[in-house]
Amino acid sequence: MYDCIIIGGGPAGLSAAVNMAQRGKQAVVLTAGESLLAKAELVNNYLGLPEMSGSEMMDTFEKHVRQMNVEIKHAKASNVLANDGDFAVNIGDDILTSKSIILACGAAKAKPVSGESEFLGRGVSYCATCDGMLYRNRNVAVWGLSEEAVHEANFLNGIGCKVMYVAGQYPDGLDEKITYVHGRIEEINGEATVKTFLCGGVSYSADCIFILRQAVPTDALISGIEMNGTHVIINENGATNIEGVYAAGDMTGTPYQVSKAVGDAQCAALSCSKYIDDKNRGQK
Ligand SMILES: Cc1cc2nc3c(=O)[nH]c(=O)nc-3n(C[C@H](O)[C@H](O)[C@H](O)COP(=O)(O)OP(=O)(O)OC[C@H]3O[C@@H](n4cnc5c(N)ncnc54)[C@H](O)[C@@H]3O)c2cc1C
């Protein structure tokens, strides 16, 4: 079991990692894809590292984290479950456990479509390997918005689901038994569970819709977390409303800036480290 699982490998997640290591805590960083910072041509307002491109800055941060012997895993966290004071994090075909969580997932990148939040867990899923077996021999749709979506669609086809693949263009590597539907999902409908979805104004039948984005909406990633719009609410210590769960960086609000993300994350990591010490002493 890790002391802490840090979800997100941007400046906030990496700053949290360095600070956890500095406090002697065993942490792992999970990261689903590139940090937003990698897109910056030139960053000139980060103290001590002038005139760097965003990707050079990320390389510098990652090098520091590796020097501190913190593992960076390229994996998307699809779900965090609180379990008797500890946490289980689903990363597709594996589950990692920890005493605490630091969320550093960046600013929200996608708005849920109509019906998505309503039917989450009742025919909307973010993880094919977790929920696929429930839909063997049934109609499912995969909305392919991330690199791993084709692999997941082929997995569902392999276990006996009748798969439709919805995307803006036909992807390489899709199993020929899978029906391709061109477009984007506009609406999800049903009664107790999902029955249909709308794409290009046409209604298709499906018992489950796997929405495979690069990132997972925060309130779907961890149930019960308090949000203000798309931002996670934290206190002055970086703590969320869920004991043992901290958050930092763009996902907690503006300004969307590297220094703020790194500073927030240090504050969250120091509070989290104290939380772990108290827990280890049996005071939590
Ligand atoms: C073009 C551009 C220029 C910019 N220029 C500047 C500048 O000059 N100065 C400045 O201070 N700021 C600048 N910024 C802003 C800066 O990039 C952000 O403030 C900073 O990257 C926020 O860091 P973060 O760690 O909070 O989030 P991010 O950098 O967005 O990192 C979040 C990480 O979390 C990962 N993730 C998300 N969900 C999951 C999940 N479920 N499982 C696993 N991993 C997950 C993502 O893949 C990503 O790697 C710029 C941004 C852009 C786009």
Ligand as a Chemical Component Dictionary entry (heavy atoms), coordinates in Angstrom:
data_LIG
# 
_chem_comp.id                   LIG 
_chem_comp.type                 NON-POLYMER 
_chem_comp.pdbx_formal_charge   0 
_chem_comp.three_letter_code    LIG 
# 
loop_
_chem_comp_atom.comp_id 
_chem_comp_atom.atom_id 
_chem_comp_atom.alt_atom_id 
_chem_comp_atom.type_symbol 
_chem_comp_atom.charge 
_chem_comp_atom.model_Cartn_x 
_chem_comp_atom.model_Cartn_y 
_chem_comp_atom.model_Cartn_z 
_chem_comp_atom.pdbx_ordinal 
LIG C1  C1  C 0 -0.579 27.390 -24.178 1  
LIG C2  C2  C 0 -0.401 27.551 -22.697 2  
LIG C3  C3  C 0 0.493  28.460 -22.199 3  
LIG C4  C4  C 0 0.662  28.624 -20.817 4  
LIG N1  N1  N 0 1.589  29.510 -20.382 5  
LIG C5  C5  C 0 1.799  29.658 -19.052 6  
LIG C6  C6  C 0 2.807  30.564 -18.571 7  
LIG O1  O1  O 0 3.501  31.237 -19.339 8  
LIG N2  N2  N 0 2.960  30.663 -17.219 9  
LIG C7  C7  C 0 2.234  29.916 -16.320 10 
LIG O2  O2  O 0 2.453  30.033 -15.119 11 
LIG N3  N3  N 0 1.270  29.077 -16.764 12 
LIG C8  C8  C 0 1.036  28.916 -18.079 13 
LIG N4  N4  N 0 0.071  28.034 -18.537 14 
LIG C9  C9  C 0 -0.790 27.356 -17.542 15 
LIG C10 C10 C 0 -0.123 26.097 -16.942 16 
LIG O3  O3  O 0 0.209  25.202 -17.989 17 
LIG C11 C11 C 0 -1.077 25.427 -15.948 18 
LIG O4  O4  O 0 -1.454 26.363 -14.950 19 
LIG C12 C12 C 0 -0.406 24.213 -15.273 20 
LIG O5  O5  O 0 -0.024 23.266 -16.236 21 
LIG C13 C13 C 0 -1.373 23.583 -14.243 22 
LIG O6  O6  O 0 -0.779 22.448 -13.697 23 
LIG P1  P1  P 0 -1.659 21.243 -13.117 24 
LIG O7  O7  O 0 -0.669 20.244 -12.638 25 
LIG O8  O8  O 0 -2.666 21.765 -12.178 26 
LIG O9  O9  O 0 -2.485 20.672 -14.354 27 
LIG P2  P2  P 0 -2.008 20.081 -15.758 28 
LIG O10 O10 O 0 -0.709 20.653 -16.187 29 
LIG O11 O11 O 0 -3.178 20.252 -16.661 30 
LIG O12 O12 O 0 -1.758 18.543 -15.479 31 
LIG C14 C14 C 0 -2.787 17.660 -15.156 32 
LIG C15 C15 C 0 -2.312 16.243 -15.436 33 
LIG O13 O13 O 0 -3.241 15.334 -14.872 34 
LIG C16 C16 C 0 -3.439 14.250 -15.762 35 
LIG N5  N5  N 0 -4.729 13.638 -15.447 36 
LIG C17 C17 C 0 -5.966 14.204 -15.496 37 
LIG N6  N6  N 0 -6.908 13.330 -15.113 38 
LIG C18 C18 C 0 -6.237 12.183 -14.802 39 
LIG C19 C19 C 0 -6.652 10.897 -14.356 40 
LIG N7  N7  N 0 -7.960 10.619 -14.132 41 
LIG N8  N8  N 0 -5.704 9.930  -14.144 42 
LIG C20 C20 C 0 -4.379 10.196 -14.354 43 
LIG N9  N9  N 0 -3.939 11.412 -14.798 44 
LIG C21 C21 C 0 -4.850 12.374 -15.004 45 
LIG C22 C22 C 0 -3.383 14.911 -17.135 46 
LIG O14 O14 O 0 -3.112 13.944 -18.139 47 
LIG C23 C23 C 0 -2.218 15.895 -16.918 48 
LIG O15 O15 O 0 -0.976 15.270 -17.177 49 
LIG C24 C24 C 0 -0.113 27.865 -19.911 50 
LIG C25 C25 C 0 -1.045 26.945 -20.417 51 
LIG C26 C26 C 0 -1.189 26.786 -21.783 52 
LIG C27 C27 C 0 -2.186 25.788 -22.300 53 
# 
loop_
_chem_comp_bond.comp_id 
_chem_comp_bond.atom_id_1 
_chem_comp_bond.atom_id_2 
_chem_comp_bond.value_order 
_chem_comp_bond.pdbx_ordinal 
LIG C1  C2  SING 1  
LIG C2  C3  SING 2  
LIG C2  C26 DOUB 3  
LIG C3  C4  DOUB 4  
LIG C4  N1  SING 5  
LIG C4  C24 SING 6  
LIG N1  C5  DOUB 7  
LIG C5  C6  SING 8  
LIG C5  C8  SING 9  
LIG C6  O1  DOUB 10 
LIG C6  N2  SING 11 
LIG N2  C7  SING 12 
LIG C7  O2  DOUB 13 
LIG C7  N3  SING 14 
LIG N3  C8  DOUB 15 
LIG C8  N4  SING 16 
LIG N4  C9  SING 17 
LIG N4  C24 SING 18 
LIG C9  C10 SING 19 
LIG C10 O3  SING 20 
LIG C10 C11 SING 21 
LIG C11 O4  SING 22 
LIG C11 C12 SING 23 
LIG C12 O5  SING 24 
LIG C12 C13 SING 25 
LIG C13 O6  SING 26 
LIG O6  P1  SING 27 
LIG P1  O7  DOUB 28 
LIG P1  O8  SING 29 
LIG P1  O9  SING 30 
LIG O9  P2  SING 31 
LIG P2  O10 DOUB 32 
LIG P2  O11 SING 33 
LIG P2  O12 SING 34 
LIG O12 C14 SING 35 
LIG C14 C15 SING 36 
LIG C15 O13 SING 37 
LIG C15 C23 SING 38 
LIG O13 C16 SING 39 
LIG C16 N5  SING 40 
LIG C16 C22 SING 41 
LIG N5  C17 SING 42 
LIG N5  C21 SING 43 
LIG C17 N6  DOUB 44 
LIG N6  C18 SING 45 
LIG C18 C19 SING 46 
LIG C18 C21 DOUB 47 
LIG C19 N7  SING 48 
LIG C19 N8  DOUB 49 
LIG N8  C20 SING 50 
LIG C20 N9  DOUB 51 
LIG N9  C21 SING 52 
LIG C22 O14 SING 53 
LIG C22 C23 SING 54 
LIG C23 O15 SING 55 
LIG C24 C25 DOUB 56 
LIG C25 C26 SING 57 
LIG C26 C27 SING 58 
# 
